[in-house]
Amino acid sequence: MNTKTLDITCDFDHVYRVRMDDGNTKAVPSVTSIMKDVGYYPWVFSEKKDDGEVSFPTEAEDQRKTAAMRGTEVHKITEDMDRENPVGPVDIDILPYVNAYKTFREENNITITEIEAFVHEESFWYAGALDRVMTINGTPSIVDIKTGQELDTTGIQLAAYQFAWEKMGGGKGLARFALHLKPNGNYKLVPYQSREDLPNFLAAVRVYHFKRRNQKK
């Protein structure tokens, strides 16, 4: 693949930086930050004040942060598993999700070709990280690992990754799946096939950049 080096900053909004031809780096918004900005995630506008400002109930915000931290930890462990790195003691709250991933690997014939692959789309100017590119029972696929609820927006997220992956020279026509790891130790492989997913993301990224151009005026 023809890729540029992406330097990742470790902030909550997953801001990426891409190294340009002159050696300098330039910030690139992530797929998820774009989708959050335009309101594609249901919790973004879950509660509003009278003045239109978004307000999160403390309990809901805490639950969201806990879920995000859980997802991050599960991603680290599953990455170590797939890279055949040593995996240390697993927290009891995380263990069912790890066991679900183990079961997925045992019950399916998989070949992993990319792990946490960074993608960057120059025309629409966004970036992201693919959890996995793998062949599942003979089907070449882009897979996003999830520990939360099933959402239609996952299809949009995956379509954005796939579009950038193909523009960078990756394989075309890959299937899109979310691998949902469940708290009971089970898993569910959810396919996303809507042709509306990519147009919906490209509309979002246009709005995202339009807002920022106008903020500078």
Secondary structure per residue as TSV (DSSP state, phi and psi in degrees):
chain	resnum	aa	ss	phi	psi
A	1	M	-	360.0	147.8
A	2	N	-	-92.5	94.1
A	3	T	-	-118.2	159.0
A	4	K	-	-106.4	159.9
A	5	T	-	-77.1	126.1
A	6	L	E	-104.3	125.2
A	7	D	E	-99.8	117.1
A	8	I	E	-94.5	128.9
A	9	T	-	-92.6	145.7
A	10	C	-	-95.7	58.0
A	11	D	S	-105.7	171.7
A	12	F	T	-65.4	-29.0
A	13	D	T	-90.8	8.7
A	14	H	-	55.0	54.0
A	15	V	-	-77.7	130.4
A	16	Y	E	-101.7	156.0
A	17	R	E	-130.2	134.2
A	18	V	E	-112.4	135.3
A	19	R	E	-80.6	123.1
A	20	M	-	-85.3	173.2
A	21	D	T	-62.9	-26.4
A	22	D	T	-85.2	3.0
A	23	G	S	93.9	-15.8
A	24	N	-	-80.3	161.8
A	25	T	E	-110.1	151.8
A	26	K	E	-134.3	135.4
A	27	A	E	-67.1	140.8
A	28	V	E	-129.4	127.0
A	29	P	-	-69.2	146.3
A	30	S	B	-81.8	160.5
A	31	V	H	-56.4	-46.8
A	32	T	H	-70.6	-33.8
A	33	S	H	-69.4	-34.4
A	34	I	H	-64.6	-46.4
A	35	M	H	-65.2	-35.8
A	36	K	H	-67.2	-42.2
A	37	D	H	-60.6	-38.7
A	38	V	T	-92.3	2.5
A	39	G	T	88.1	23.6
A	40	Y	-	-74.6	-21.1
A	41	Y	S	-91.3	134.9
A	42	P	T	-62.9	-27.7
A	43	W	T	-80.5	-12.6
A	44	V	T	-63.8	-39.3
A	45	F	T	-113.4	33.6
A	46	S	S	-66.9	-28.4
A	47	E	S	-152.0	133.4
A	48	K	B	-125.2	149.0
A	49	K	-	-81.2	171.8
A	50	D	T	-62.7	-28.7
A	51	D	T	-86.0	5.2
A	52	G	S	91.5	-6.4
A	53	E	-	-72.2	142.0
A	54	V	B	-74.7	134.8
A	55	S	-	-131.6	125.9
A	56	F	-	-99.0	128.9
A	57	P	-	-60.6	142.1
A	58	T	H	-57.4	-44.0
A	59	E	H	-63.4	-43.6
A	60	A	H	-65.4	-39.8
A	61	E	H	-64.5	-42.0
A	62	D	H	-62.4	-41.5
A	63	Q	H	-64.1	-39.4
A	64	R	H	-65.6	-42.9
A	65	K	H	-66.4	-39.3
A	66	T	H	-62.6	-43.7
A	67	A	H	-63.6	-38.5
A	68	A	H	-65.5	-42.4
A	69	M	H	-66.2	-38.8
A	70	R	H	-61.8	-45.6
A	71	G	H	-61.7	-40.0
A	72	T	H	-63.0	-43.4
A	73	E	H	-66.2	-42.6
A	74	V	H	-63.5	-39.6
A	75	H	H	-61.6	-41.5
A	76	K	H	-62.8	-44.0
A	77	I	H	-68.0	-44.6
A	78	T	H	-66.5	-32.1
A	79	E	H	-65.1	-44.2
A	80	D	H	-60.4	-40.0
A	81	M	H	-60.6	-46.0
A	82	D	H	-73.5	-26.0
A	83	R	T	-88.7	0.9
A	84	E	T	60.6	35.4
A	85	N	-	-88.0	155.3
A	86	P	-	-61.4	138.9
A	87	V	-	-113.1	119.9
A	88	G	-	-78.1	-167.4
A	89	P	-	-57.0	137.1
A	90	V	-	-106.3	130.6
A	91	D	-	-57.5	142.9
A	92	I	T	-60.8	-30.4
A	93	D	T	-73.3	-23.2
A	94	I	T	-92.6	-24.5
A	95	L	H	-53.6	-44.1
A	96	P	H	-58.8	-35.8
A	97	Y	H	-70.4	-38.7
A	98	V	H	-66.2	-41.5
A	99	N	H	-63.4	-36.0
A	100	A	H	-63.2	-39.2
A	101	Y	H	-69.0	-39.3
A	102	K	H	-58.9	-43.4
A	103	T	H	-64.0	-41.4
A	104	F	H	-58.0	-44.5
A	105	R	H	-67.3	-34.5
A	106	E	H	-75.2	-33.9
A	107	E	H	-90.3	-5.9
A	108	N	S	-130.2	151.3
A	109	N	-	-88.9	102.9
A	110	I	E	-121.3	146.4
A	111	T	E	-129.3	115.9
A	112	I	E	-92.8	127.5
A	113	T	E	-109.3	-24.9
A	114	E	E	-141.5	138.4
A	115	I	E	-126.6	122.6
A	116	E	E	49.8	55.5
A	117	A	E	-85.4	126.4
A	118	F	E	-81.4	136.1
A	119	V	E	-124.5	150.0
A	120	H	E	-143.4	127.8
A	121	E	E	-111.1	117.0
A	122	E	T	-78.9	-37.3
A	123	S	T	-65.0	-43.9
A	124	F	T	-97.5	-8.3
A	125	W	T	58.1	75.3
A	126	Y	E	-152.5	166.7
A	127	A	E	-144.1	169.3
A	128	G	E	-174.0	178.8
A	129	A	E	-127.9	120.2
A	130	L	E	-76.7	128.3
A	131	D	E	-62.9	-53.7
A	132	R	E	-147.8	145.7
A	133	V	E	-114.5	120.9
A	134	M	E	-150.5	160.0
A	135	T	E	-100.9	124.3
A	136	I	E	-113.0	111.3
A	137	N	T	50.4	42.3
A	138	G	T	91.7	-4.2
A	139	T	E	-106.3	111.3
A	140	P	E	-63.2	130.6
A	141	S	E	-146.2	152.2
A	142	I	E	-100.5	129.6
A	143	V	E	-127.7	131.3
A	144	D	E	-111.1	127.8
A	145	I	E	-89.1	126.1
A	146	K	E	-124.9	145.2
A	147	T	S	-119.0	2.4
A	148	G	S	-108.6	-157.4
A	149	Q	-	-75.6	159.3
A	150	E	-	-76.6	132.0
A	151	L	-	-134.1	143.0
A	152	D	T	-63.5	-28.1
A	153	T	H	-65.5	-18.4
A	154	T	H	-62.6	-35.6
A	155	G	H	-62.1	-38.2
A	156	I	H	-66.8	-44.8
A	157	Q	H	-58.2	-47.1
A	158	L	H	-66.1	-36.6
A	159	A	H	-64.5	-36.5
A	160	A	H	-64.5	-44.8
A	161	Y	H	-62.0	-44.0
A	162	Q	H	-63.7	-42.1
A	163	F	H	-60.4	-46.8
A	164	A	H	-66.6	-40.5
A	165	W	H	-58.4	-46.2
A	166	E	H	-67.8	-39.5
A	167	K	H	-65.7	-27.0
A	168	M	T	-85.3	-0.5
A	169	G	T	103.2	8.0
A	170	G	-	-74.4	169.8
A	171	G	-	-60.3	143.7
A	172	K	S	-97.3	157.9
A	173	G	S	74.2	21.8
A	174	L	-	-71.4	145.6
A	175	A	E	-71.3	156.8
A	176	R	E	-117.7	126.9
A	177	F	E	-135.5	147.8
A	178	A	E	-106.2	129.5
A	179	L	E	-99.6	102.4
A	180	H	E	-88.3	118.3
A	181	L	E	-95.3	127.1
A	182	K	-	-100.4	153.1
A	183	P	T	-69.2	-11.0
A	184	N	T	-94.4	6.3
A	185	G	S	90.4	-0.8
A	186	N	-	-92.8	171.4
A	187	Y	E	-136.7	162.0
A	188	K	E	-143.3	125.6
A	189	L	E	-96.7	111.4
A	190	V	E	-105.5	119.1
A	191	P	E	-83.4	149.6
A	192	Y	-	-127.4	121.9
A	193	Q	-	-131.5	2.7
A	194	S	-	-65.3	132.7
A	195	R	T	-73.1	-11.7
A	196	E	T	-82.5	-13.9
A	197	D	H	-61.1	-49.9
A	198	L	H	-66.2	-48.4
A	199	P	H	-56.3	-36.2
A	200	N	H	-66.9	-36.3
A	201	F	H	-71.6	-44.3
A	202	L	H	-63.0	-31.9
A	203	A	H	-64.3	-41.3
A	204	A	H	-64.7	-42.9
A	205	V	H	-69.7	-31.2
A	206	R	H	-65.1	-44.1
A	207	V	H	-63.0	-43.2
A	208	Y	H	-56.1	-51.2
A	209	H	H	-72.6	-32.5
A	210	F	H	-60.5	-45.1
A	211	K	H	-59.5	-42.0
A	212	R	H	-75.1	-32.4
A	213	R	H	-63.4	-40.7
A	214	N	H	-75.1	-26.5
A	215	Q	H	-67.8	-26.2
A	216	K	T	-80.8	-14.4
A	217	K	-	-78.1	360.0
